């Protein structure tokens, strides 16, 4: 029933084969596919209510009104939902990220996945997983993957309308049950200086290394899926670390450079290598921010987390297991 609030929850995901660059910015279509792990410890909870008495859309993040720019972007995205439902009611949105926002921890992924599910249900629109993933993708490319739990593959697609650009789950229950990720916050979770959307566009336009990075993605995707199918965490971790460093190399080579790393980032990466040399399961990955995420397994996660917490400049450590799919929690 339209007018009834709907609350949805979604988990952030961390790409193991990165999403970096678009083939169509207007439709938010990725330049290449990607592969991720959804994390149970990083969640967004969003409530949406379409209200015929509202003159404009309203949105609060963590209890405070969002900026005019964020509201405008969200309102434009909501127009798609209104068109699907054949309504013109404005919406009231209340969303909470249970981890730092806009700092390189994928809050836009969980945010738009939760919003897509809550808004479509509140508008009375029932979407299958592919359609829900496409709707989330329009808001944030990585949000398409947060519709699903565990390991997820994002398909870049080839169609101009983006109908074949959506995410699908990779069924690997044994590996998903034992995989862990240690999320190491650096700099206290402060907002990053380069937003992902603008940064990837700038990198694609100016970095002499971007084409090289884009060229390795299909190979990394195939190798990562093979590693998951085989339950080979070591192979998957090696691919993830190489892919992340290659993405950041392309960003650093942009003109002017996009440098997310802080001194503590380098120290954390060095600690990951030391842990691996000591026989621990530990492979690093990084998104568009200074934070280091360490892929590991249940047997080593406590030792890895303890070691990473001792790195100077690491301000918080969170242990995450594979998370579930986006779901409606009220009503």
DAVEN-V510465 format. One record per residue. N is the residue number from 1. RES is the residue in one small letter. PSI is psi in degrees with one decimal (NA if undefined). NEAR is the number of other ideal C-beta (glycine too) atoms within 12 Angstrom. Layout:
N & RES & PSI & NEAR
N & RES & PSI & NEAR
This chain:
1 & x & 122.8 & 12
2 & x & 136.4 & 26
3 & x & -17.4 & 20
4 & x & 132.6 & 20
5 & x & 145.8 & 26
6 & x & 133.2 & 36
7 & x & 129.2 & 29
8 & x & 155.1 & 40
9 & x & 139.3 & 36
10 & x & 153.4 & 51
11 & x & 145.7 & 46
12 & x & 160.1 & 48
13 & x & 151.4 & 59
14 & x & 123.3 & 54
15 & x & 132.2 & 48
16 & x & -31.3 & 50
17 & x & 118.1 & 45
18 & x & 152.0 & 48
19 & x & 117.6 & 49
20 & x & 94.7 & 44
21 & x & 151.9 & 38
22 & x & 148.7 & 35
23 & x & -16.8 & 25
24 & x & 105.0 & 22
25 & x & -35.2 & 20
26 & x & -40.0 & 13
27 & x & 1.5 & 24
28 & x & 48.3 & 38
29 & x & 128.0 & 31
30 & x & 149.4 & 42
31 & x & -23.8 & 33
32 & x & 164.5 & 37
33 & x & 173.8 & 41
34 & x & 169.6 & 50
35 & x & 135.3 & 45
36 & x & 171.4 & 52
37 & x & 122.3 & 51
38 & x & 138.9 & 46
39 & x & 130.9 & 45
40 & x & -20.4 & 31
41 & x & -8.6 & 32
42 & x & 100.9 & 44
43 & x & 151.4 & 36
44 & x & 136.4 & 45
45 & x & 126.2 & 33
46 & x & 133.3 & 48
47 & x & 133.0 & 33
48 & x & 136.2 & 45
49 & x & 123.6 & 31
50 & x & 126.0 & 34
51 & x & 115.6 & 23
52 & x & -12.4 & 14
53 & x & -9.9 & 13
54 & x & 138.5 & 20
55 & x & -28.0 & 12
56 & x & 161.6 & 19
57 & x & 146.3 & 33
58 & x & 141.6 & 26
59 & x & 132.6 & 36
60 & x & 137.5 & 22
61 & x & 116.8 & 28
62 & x & 29.3 & 21
63 & x & -6.2 & 11
64 & x & 145.8 & 13
65 & x & 141.1 & 19
66 & x & 167.5 & 26
67 & x & 163.0 & 16
68 & x & -37.0 & 13
69 & x & -43.7 & 13
70 & x & -42.1 & 29
71 & x & -41.2 & 24
72 & x & -43.1 & 16
73 & x & -42.4 & 25
74 & x & -38.9 & 38
75 & x & -42.1 & 26
76 & x & -41.6 & 19
77 & x & -41.4 & 34
78 & x & -25.9 & 40
79 & x & -30.7 & 24
80 & x & -42.0 & 30
81 & x & -43.0 & 42
82 & x & -39.2 & 26
83 & x & -40.3 & 17
84 & x & -38.2 & 25
85 & x & -5.6 & 25
86 & x & 47.8 & 12
87 & x & 162.7 & 24
88 & x & 15.5 & 19
89 & x & 142.9 & 27
90 & x & 164.8 & 30
91 & x & 147.5 & 42
92 & x & 124.8 & 32
93 & x & 131.8 & 42
94 & x & 116.2 & 30
95 & x & 145.1 & 41
96 & x & 125.3 & 27
97 & x & 125.4 & 33
98 & x & 42.0 & 27
99 & x & 167.0 & 32
100 & x & 141.8 & 30
101 & x & 140.5 & 31
102 & x & 37.8 & 30
103 & x & 4.3 & 34
104 & x & 21.2 & 45
105 & x & 20.0 & 46
106 & x & 35.3 & 51
107 & x & -28.0 & 46
108 & x & -29.7 & 46
109 & x & -54.6 & 52
110 & x & -33.6 & 50
111 & x & -50.5 & 48
112 & x & -25.9 & 48
113 & x & -46.1 & 54
114 & x & -39.8 & 49
115 & x & -41.9 & 54
116 & x & -43.9 & 49
117 & x & -47.5 & 45
118 & x & -43.6 & 44
119 & x & -42.3 & 51
120 & x & -42.5 & 43
121 & x & -40.8 & 36
122 & x & -29.1 & 41
123 & x & -2.3 & 37
124 & x & 23.4 & 22
125 & x & 123.7 & 28
126 & x & 117.2 & 15
127 & x & 141.5 & 26
128 & x & 174.7 & 14
129 & x & -39.3 & 27
130 & x & -44.9 & 24
131 & x & -38.5 & 26
132 & x & -39.4 & 41
133 & x & -42.0 & 44
134 & x & -42.0 & 37
135 & x & -45.2 & 44
136 & x & -38.8 & 49
137 & x & -36.7 & 42
138 & x & -34.6 & 39
139 & x & -44.0 & 42
140 & x & 126.4 & 42
141 & x & -41.2 & 50
142 & x & -17.4 & 46
143 & x & -25.7 & 48
144 & x & -33.9 & 50
145 & x & -26.3 & 53
146 & x & -2.7 & 54
147 & x & -30.1 & 48
148 & x & 160.8 & 39
149 & x & 168.5 & 37
150 & x & -142.9 & 36
151 & x & 136.9 & 44
152 & x & 138.2 & 50
153 & x & 127.7 & 38
154 & x & 126.9 & 47
155 & x & 122.7 & 31
156 & x & -32.6 & 34
157 & x & 170.4 & 30
158 & x & -13.4 & 17
159 & x & 143.2 & 16
160 & x & -28.8 & 13
161 & x & -5.3 & 14
162 & x & 9.0 & 30
163 & x & -21.8 & 18
164 & x & 14.0 & 23
165 & x & 92.4 & 38
166 & x & 172.2 & 38
167 & x & 151.3 & 47
168 & x & 148.3 & 31
169 & x & 152.3 & 33
170 & x & 115.7 & 35
171 & x & 107.8 & 18
172 & x & 68.1 & 29
173 & x & -37.0 & 16
174 & x & -46.3 & 19
175 & x & -40.2 & 32
176 & x & -31.5 & 31
177 & x & -29.4 & 17
178 & x & -13.4 & 23
179 & x & 145.6 & 45
180 & x & 158.0 & 39
181 & x & 130.4 & 53
182 & x & 114.6 & 45
183 & x & 114.7 & 46
184 & x & 107.2 & 48
185 & x & 137.0 & 34
186 & x & 131.4 & 37
187 & x & 17.6 & 28
188 & x & 15.8 & 16
189 & x & 21.6 & 27
190 & x & 153.2 & 21
191 & x & 140.9 & 20
192 & x & 159.4 & 35
193 & x & -23.9 & 22
194 & x & 112.4 & 29
195 & x & 145.2 & 25
196 & x & -42.6 & 38
197 & x & -50.4 & 26
198 & x & -36.5 & 19
199 & x & -43.2 & 34
200 & x & -32.6 & 39
201 & x & -44.8 & 28
202 & x & -41.5 & 27
203 & x & -46.2 & 40
204 & x & -33.3 & 30
205 & x & -27.8 & 20
206 & x & -18.0 & 21
207 & x & 127.0 & 30
208 & x & -12.0 & 17
209 & x & -6.3 & 27
210 & x & -45.5 & 34
211 & x & -36.7 & 20
212 & x & -42.8 & 17
213 & x & -45.8 & 36
214 & x & -33.8 & 33
215 & x & -24.4 & 16
216 & x & -13.9 & 28
217 & x & -48.0 & 35
218 & x & -40.0 & 21
219 & x & -43.2 & 21
220 & x & -37.9 & 38
221 & x & -46.2 & 35
222 & x & -43.4 & 19
223 & x & -38.6 & 26
224 & x & -42.6 & 44
225 & x & -37.4 & 29
226 & x & -41.8 & 19
227 & x & -41.6 & 30
228 & x & -44.7 & 37
229 & x & -34.6 & 19
230 & x & -6.4 & 16
231 & x & 27.6 & 20
232 & x & 91.2 & 22
233 & x & -35.6 & 36
234 & x & -43.7 & 24
235 & x & -41.6 & 26
236 & x & -42.3 & 41
237 & x & -41.7 & 39
238 & x & -42.3 & 26
239 & x & -45.4 & 34
240 & x & -44.0 & 44
241 & x & -44.7 & 33
242 & x & -42.9 & 28
243 & x & -42.8 & 42
244 & x & -43.6 & 44
245 & x & -35.7 & 30
246 & x & -40.7 & 32
247 & x & -45.6 & 44
248 & x & -32.5 & 40
249 & x & -42.3 & 28
250 & x & -40.3 & 38
251 & x & -42.4 & 40
252 & x & -31.0 & 27
253 & x & -2.4 & 24
254 & x & 160.1 & 31
255 & x & 106.5 & 16
256 & x & 163.2 & 16
257 & x & 147.6 & 22
258 & x & 107.5 & 34
259 & x & 107.7 & 25
260 & x & -20.8 & 34
261 & x & 143.6 & 33
262 & x & 167.4 & 30
263 & x & -38.3 & 17
264 & x & -25.9 & 27
265 & x & -47.5 & 35
266 & x & -39.2 & 25
267 & x & -39.3 & 25
268 & x & -41.6 & 40
269 & x & -38.4 & 35
270 & x & -38.2 & 23
271 & x & -37.0 & 35
272 & x & -44.6 & 40
273 & x & -37.9 & 22
274 & x & -40.8 & 21
275 & x & -42.3 & 33
276 & x & -39.7 & 25
277 & x & -27.4 & 11
278 & x & 2.7 & 15
279 & x & 3.6 & 13
280 & x & 150.6 & 31
281 & x & 108.9 & 31
282 & x & 118.2 & 41
283 & x & 136.0 & 41
284 & x & 147.8 & 42
285 & x & 156.1 & 48
286 & x & 143.6 & 45
287 & x & -160.2 & 47
288 & x & 78.2 & 45
289 & x & 178.5 & 41
290 & x & -10.8 & 37
291 & x & 149.1 & 47
292 & x & 129.1 & 50
293 & x & 135.6 & 51
294 & x & 116.6 & 48
295 & x & 128.2 & 49
296 & x & -168.7 & 41
297 & x & 171.1 & 32
298 & x & -32.2 & 24
299 & x & -30.3 & 16
300 & x & -5.1 & 32
301 & x & -39.5 & 31
302 & x & -41.8 & 19
303 & x & -40.8 & 25
304 & x & -45.5 & 40
305 & x & -41.1 & 32
306 & x & -41.9 & 21
307 & x & -41.7 & 29
308 & x & -31.6 & 42
309 & x & -21.5 & 24
310 & x & -6.6 & 19
311 & x & 124.9 & 34
312 & x & 129.8 & 18
313 & x & -15.1 & 27
314 & x & 115.3 & 37
315 & x & -15.2 & 25
316 & x & 148.0 & 27
317 & x & 129.8 & 30
318 & x & 133.5 & 33
319 & x & 127.4 & 29
320 & x & 142.6 & 34
321 & x & 178.6 & 28
322 & x & 130.4 & 37
323 & x & 167.9 & 39
324 & x & -178.6 & 26
325 & x & 163.2 & 31
326 & x & 140.1 & 47
327 & x & 157.3 & 27
328 & x & 127.6 & 27
329 & x & -16.7 & 21
330 & x & 137.1 & 20
331 & x & NA & 14
